[in-house]
């Protein structure tokens, strides 16, 4: 494959990832209007976010195993078709139930695309170019999530919330045609077994646990909607632990025994706690406490988005120069410092302080986001790439979802009865900084855990 065709393929692979990132993160600002138009209450409309989060995370290991079995190219194209169907439903629906169904399909399509696009990159790019390719892919996806509120507010003001979904119909169709032409057939492993019962229980366990925790953010920890899913999910996960055998591992040992993979996924999961607090709670706090508009919050958040994209792009060269451990350890420190700056300044403090804090966060988070992916994949063979991608994505998404749910719950309880208090947002940012900083000691470990070249 020529270099031009190779990088063009990377661009096509990035389209659905950008769109998914925007959709999953930007819809929050549109919830009041969607709820009003579709006749849903404030409590009900929050489930539009929850259902997509659950269906994009819970089946990831199953999706990874299926991709290995049938081939990543086939499942990638299937995922894009699912996303297109979901966009049709969400754009034209007049029913809240259909909106929920569309969002569930969108989450499943996202799971297919995130898992397989990384596997395709691993197959197409050699070890020298792979970190750069992953950096670009991760940077574009992360940038999509960071600018999502701004994109959503602009489309809503210019047209309506339906345009937020409708624009995907054209862009996904373009991506589908490009990928049909550009992506070659990728070898599959038809002999790879799929432990249906174990994978099914694991999917239900993750869905119940994450769904219950997310429900606690607005329903409280003692509500039935919180307790039942968490208990049910815990039972399913306990059954998975009890029924697993060495012959039917959920994740192949050829993946889990790689120190580079374990190190990279740990860094990705820890940093995503900080990502959840900064990318979701800070914009909301700017709107509800400082009183800026959705559009203004989106513009302010460009101070995070631009450095994030820069950090993602330079992550590959940083790993080549300094190694994976020092790069991720240092970027964890930068990200944690940025979060602490935001905690000290607060959302009502000087705007220059908020912008500086967001810029530091964006740079550190960008390097970690793409760098952790590159490190995780540095020793993964092509036949394991889909399942490695699924495992990494599951842990990353779970960390993000848990951070948002628990941080929202903590902030809400501390600021109960006051719409102007900053104690909640400052507290959850300090917690996020501490958790993110847990990745710093990795820079001082002895021995080389990664091999990128």
C-alpha positions in Angstrom: 0.0 0.0 0.0 1.4 3.4 -1.0 2.1 6.0 1.7 -0.7 8.3 0.4 -3.2 5.5 0.4 -2.1 4.4 3.9 -2.6 7.8 5.4 -5.8 8.3 3.5 -7.0 5.1 5.1 -6.1 6.5 8.5 -8.2 9.5 7.8 -11.2 7.4 6.8 -10.8 5.3 9.9 -10.9 8.4 12.0 -14.2 9.7 10.6 -16.5 7.4 12.6 -14.4 7.8 15.7 -14.6 11.6 15.5 -18.4 11.4 15.0 -18.9 8.9 17.8 -16.8 11.0 20.2 -18.9 14.1 19.3 -22.2 12.3 19.7 -21.4 10.6 23.0 -20.0 13.8 24.6 -22.0 16.6 22.9 -25.5 15.4 23.5 -25.5 16.5 27.1 -26.1 20.1 26.2 -29.1 19.2 24.0 -30.9 17.1 26.6 -33.4 19.8 27.8 -34.6 20.5 24.2 -34.8 16.8 23.2 -36.7 16.0 26.4 -39.2 18.8 25.7 -39.7 17.8 22.1 -40.1 14.1 22.8 -42.2 14.5 26.0 -39.6 13.1 28.4 -39.0 14.2 32.0 -35.7 15.5 33.3 -35.0 12.2 35.0 -35.9 10.2 31.8 -33.9 12.3 29.4 -30.7 11.5 31.3 -31.0 7.9 30.2 -30.3 9.0 26.6 -26.7 9.5 27.7 -26.6 6.4 29.9 -27.9 3.9 27.4 -25.3 4.8 24.8 -22.5 4.7 27.4 -23.6 1.2 28.5 -23.9 -0.3 25.1 -20.6 1.2 23.9 -18.7 -0.3 26.9 -20.4 -3.5 28.1 -20.1 -5.7 25.0 -16.5 -4.6 24.1 -14.8 -7.9 25.0 -17.4 -9.9 23.1 -17.0 -7.5 20.1 -13.2 -8.0 20.2 -13.5 -11.8 20.2 -16.0 -11.7 17.3 -13.7 -9.4 15.4 -10.9 -11.9 15.8 -13.1 -14.7 14.7 -14.8 -13.1 11.6 -12.2 -10.4 10.7 -11.8 -6.8 11.8 -12.7 -5.3 8.4 -16.1 -7.0 8.3 -17.0 -5.9 11.8 -15.8 -2.4 11.2 -18.1 -2.0 8.2 -20.9 -3.5 10.2 -20.3 -1.0 13.0 -20.5 1.9 10.5 -23.8 0.6 9.2 -25.2 0.4 12.7 -24.1 4.0 13.4 -25.8 5.1 10.2 -29.1 3.3 11.1 -28.9 4.8 14.6 -28.4 8.3 13.1 -31.5 7.8 10.9 -33.6 6.8 14.0 -32.3 9.6 16.2 -32.7 12.3 13.5 -36.3 11.6 12.5 -37.9 10.0 15.6 -40.9 11.5 17.3 -40.8 9.0 20.1 -38.6 8.9 23.2 -38.6 5.1 23.1 -37.2 5.1 19.5 -34.6 7.7 20.6 -33.5 5.3 23.3 -33.3 2.4 20.8 -31.3 4.6 18.4 -28.9 5.6 21.1 -28.4 1.9 22.1 -27.6 1.0 18.5 -25.2 3.9 18.4 -23.4 2.6 21.4 -23.1 -0.9 19.9 -21.8 0.6 16.6 -19.3 2.7 18.5 -18.0 -0.5 20.3 -17.5 -2.2 16.9 -15.7 0.8 15.4 -13.4 1.6 18.3 -12.3 -2.0 18.6 -11.8 -2.7 14.9 -10.3 0.6 13.8 -7.3 0.2 16.2 -6.9 -3.4 15.0 -6.8 -2.2 11.3 -4.2 0.4 12.2 -2.1 -2.2 14.0 -2.3 -4.4 10.8 -1.6 -1.6 8.3 1.2 0.3 9.9 4.7 -1.0 10.8 6.2 -0.5 14.2 7.9 2.7 13.3 4.8 4.4 11.9 2.3 2.9 14.3 2.8 5.3 17.2 2.4 8.3 14.9 -0.7 6.8 13.4 -2.2 6.0 16.8 -1.4 9.5 17.9 -3.3 11.1 15.0 -6.2 8.6 15.4 -6.4 9.2 19.1 -5.9 13.0 18.8 -8.8 13.3 16.3 -11.1 11.2 18.4 -10.2 13.0 21.6 -10.5 16.4 19.9 -14.0 15.3 18.8 -15.0 14.7 22.4 -13.5 17.9 23.6 -15.2 20.2 21.0 -18.5 18.2 21.2 -20.4 20.7 23.3 -19.4 23.5 21.0 -20.4 21.6 17.9 -23.7 20.6 19.4 -24.6 24.1 20.4 -23.7 25.5 17.0 -25.7 23.0 15.1 -28.7 23.4 17.5 -28.6 27.2 17.1 -28.3 27.1 13.3 -30.8 24.3 12.8 -32.1 22.1 15.6 -30.9 19.3 17.8 -31.9 16.9 14.9 -29.0 18.3 12.8 -26.6 17.0 15.5 -27.6 13.5 14.4 -28.5 14.2 10.8 -25.0 15.4 9.8 -23.8 11.9 10.5 -25.9 10.5 7.7 -23.7 12.1 5.0 -20.3 11.7 6.8 -20.8 8.1 7.7 -21.9 7.2 4.2 -18.6 8.8 2.9 -16.6 6.9 5.5 -18.3 3.6 4.5 -17.5 4.0 0.8 -13.9 5.0 1.5 -13.3 2.1 3.9 -14.9 -0.4 1.5 -12.3 0.7 -1.1 -9.3 1.3 1.1 -9.2 -1.3 3.8 -7.8 -4.7 2.7 -9.0 -8.0 3.9 -7.5 -8.7 7.3 -6.8 -12.3 8.3 -9.3 -13.8 10.8 -8.9 -16.7 13.2 -11.9 -18.9 12.6 -10.6 -21.3 15.3 -10.8 -18.7 18.1 -13.5 -19.8 20.4 -16.3 -17.6 21.8 -17.4 -18.5 25.3 -20.9 -17.3 24.9 -22.2 -17.8 28.4 -19.1 -16.2 30.0 -19.1 -13.3 27.6 -22.9 -12.8 28.0 -22.6 -12.7 31.8 -19.7 -10.3 31.6 -21.7 -8.0 29.3 -24.6 -8.0 31.7 -22.4 -7.5 34.7 -20.6 -4.5 33.2 -23.9 -3.0 32.0 -25.6 -3.4 35.3 -22.7 -2.0 37.3 -22.1 1.0 35.1 -25.8 1.7 34.7 -26.5 1.6 38.4 -23.6 3.9 39.2 -24.6 6.3 36.6 -28.2 6.2 37.9 -26.9 7.2 41.3 -25.8 10.6 40.0 -29.4 11.7 39.7 -31.5 9.0 41.4 -29.4 8.6 44.6 -27.6 5.6 46.0 -30.6 4.2 47.8 -33.0 4.2 44.9 -34.2 0.9 43.3 -32.8 2.1 40.0 -29.4 2.2 41.5 -29.4 -0.8 43.8 -30.9 -3.4 41.5 -28.6 -2.9 38.6 -25.5 -2.8 40.8 -26.5 -6.0 42.7 -27.5 -7.8 39.5 -24.3 -6.7 37.8 -22.2 -7.8 40.8 -23.9 -11.3 40.7 -23.1 -11.7 37.0 -19.5 -10.6 37.5 -19.2 -13.1 40.4 -20.5 -15.9 38.2 -18.0 -15.0 35.5 -15.2 -15.2 38.1 -16.5 -18.6 39.3 -17.1 -20.1 35.9 -13.9 -19.0 34.2 -11.3 -21.6 33.3 -7.7 -21.5 31.9 -9.1 -23.0 28.7 -11.7 -20.2 28.2 -9.9 -16.9 29.2 -11.9 -13.8 28.7 -8.8 -12.1 27.4 -6.0 -14.2 25.8 -3.0 -14.6 28.0 -0.9 -13.6 25.1 -2.3 -10.2 25.7 -2.5 -10.0 29.5 1.0 -11.3 30.0 2.5 -8.4 28.1 3.9 -5.9 30.7 3.6 -3.1 28.1 -0.1 -3.8 27.7 -0.8 -3.9 31.4 1.2 -0.7 31.9 -0.5 1.2 29.1 -4.0 0.1 30.0 -3.4 1.1 33.7 -2.2 4.6 32.6 -5.2 5.0 30.2 -7.7 4.0 32.9 -6.3 6.2 35.6 -6.0 9.3 33.3 -9.6 8.8 32.1 -10.8 9.6 35.6 -9.3 13.0 35.2 -10.7 13.2 31.6 -14.3 12.6 32.9 -14.0 15.2 35.6 -12.5 17.9 33.3 -14.4 17.2 30.0 -17.9 16.8 31.5 -18.1 18.5 34.9 -16.1 21.6 34.2 -18.2 22.8 31.3 -21.4 22.1 33.3 -20.0 24.0 36.2 -19.1 26.9 34.0 -22.7 27.1 32.8 -24.5 26.5 36.1 -22.2 28.3 38.5 -20.4 31.0 36.4 -23.4 31.5 34.2 -21.9 31.3 30.8 -23.9 30.0 27.8 -23.5 26.6 26.2 -21.8 28.3 23.3 -19.5 30.3 25.5 -18.5 27.2 27.5 -17.7 25.5 24.2 -15.5 28.4 23.1 -13.7 28.5 26.5 -13.1 24.7 26.2 -11.1 25.2 23.1 -8.3 26.0 25.5 -8.3 22.3 26.3 -9.1 21.0 22.8 -6.2 22.5 20.9 -3.5 21.4 23.3 -5.1 18.0 23.5 -4.7 17.6 19.7 -1.1 18.8 19.9 -0.3 16.4 22.7 -1.8 13.5 20.8 0.3 14.2 17.7 3.6 14.6 19.6 3.0 11.5 21.8 4.6 9.1 19.3 7.8 11.1 18.9 8.0 11.6 22.7 7.8 7.8 23.2 10.5 7.2 20.6 12.8 9.8 22.3 12.2 9.2 26.0 10.5 5.8 26.2 6.9 4.9 27.2 7.4 4.9 30.9 8.9 8.4 31.2 6.5 9.9 28.6 3.4 8.6 30.3 4.7 9.3 33.8 5.6 12.9 32.9 2.3 13.5 31.1 0.4 12.2 34.1 2.1 14.8 36.2 1.3 17.5 33.7 -2.4 16.5 33.6 -2.6 16.3 37.4 -1.1 19.7 37.7 -3.6 21.2 35.3 -6.5 19.6 37.2 -5.1 21.1 40.4 -4.9 24.5 38.8 -8.5 24.3 37.9 -9.4 23.2 41.4 -7.5 26.2 43.0 -8.8 28.8 40.5 -12.4 27.5 40.5 -14.9 28.1 37.8 -15.7 31.7 39.1 -12.0 32.7 39.3 -10.0 34.7 36.8 -10.7 33.5 33.2 -7.0 33.5 32.5 -6.4 31.0 35.3 -9.2 28.8 33.9 -7.8 28.9 30.4 -4.2 28.1 31.6 -5.5 25.2 33.7 -7.5 23.8 30.7 -4.5 24.2 28.4 -2.2 22.3 30.8 -4.9 19.6 31.2 -5.3 19.3 27.4 -1.6 18.9 26.7 -1.1 16.2 29.4 -4.3 14.4 28.6 -3.5 14.4 24.9 -0.1 12.8 25.3 -1.5 10.1 27.7 -4.6 9.3 25.6 -2.6 8.4 22.5 0.6 7.5 24.2 -1.0 4.9 26.4 -2.6 3.3 23.3 0.7 3.2 21.5 2.5 1.6 24.5 -0.3 -0.9 25.0 0.0 -2.1 21.4 3.8 -2.1 21.2 4.2 -5.8 21.8 0.7 -7.0 20.6 0.7 -9.4 17.6 -1.8 -8.7 14.8 -3.9 -11.7 15.6 -4.6 -10.3 19.1 -5.0 -6.7 18.1 -8.9 -6.7 18.1 -9.2 -8.2 21.6 -6.4 -6.0 22.9 -8.2 -3.0 21.5 -11.5 -4.1 23.1 -9.9 -4.6 26.5 -8.2 -1.3 26.4 -11.4 0.5 25.3 -13.5 -1.3 27.9 -11.2 -0.2 30.8 -10.9 3.3 29.4 -14.6 3.8 28.9 -15.4 2.3 32.3 -13.0 4.7 34.0 -14.5 7.7 32.2 -18.1 6.6 33.0 -17.3 5.8 36.7 -15.5 9.2 37.0 -18.5 11.1 35.7 -21.1 9.3 37.7 -19.2 9.3 41.0 -17.9 12.8 40.6 -21.4 14.1 39.8 -22.8 12.3 42.8 -20.1 13.7 45.1 -20.4 17.3 43.8 -24.2 17.2 44.0 -24.1 16.0 47.6 -21.6 18.7 48.7 -23.4 21.5 46.9 -26.9 20.4 47.8 -29.2 23.4 48.1 -26.8 25.9 46.6 -26.5 26.7 42.9 -23.4 28.9 43.4 -21.2 26.8 45.6 -17.9 25.6 44.2 -17.1 23.2 47.0 -18.3 20.2 45.0 -16.5 20.9 41.7 -13.3 21.8 43.6 -13.4 18.5 45.6 -14.0 16.2 42.6 -11.2 17.9 40.7 -8.8 17.3 43.6 -9.9 13.7 43.7 -9.4 13.4 40.0 -5.9 15.0 40.3 -4.9 12.4 42.9 -6.1 9.5 40.8 -4.5 10.8 37.7 -1.2 11.3 39.6 -1.1 7.6 40.5 0.4 7.2 37.0 3.4 9.3 37.9 5.4 6.6 39.8 5.6 4.6 36.5 8.2 7.0 35.3 10.6 5.9 38.1 10.2 2.1 37.7 13.3 0.2 36.9 13.6 -1.7 33.7 12.0 -1.1 30.3 8.4 -2.2 30.2 7.7 -1.2 26.6 9.2 -1.8 23.2 7.8 0.6 20.6 10.4 0.1 17.9 
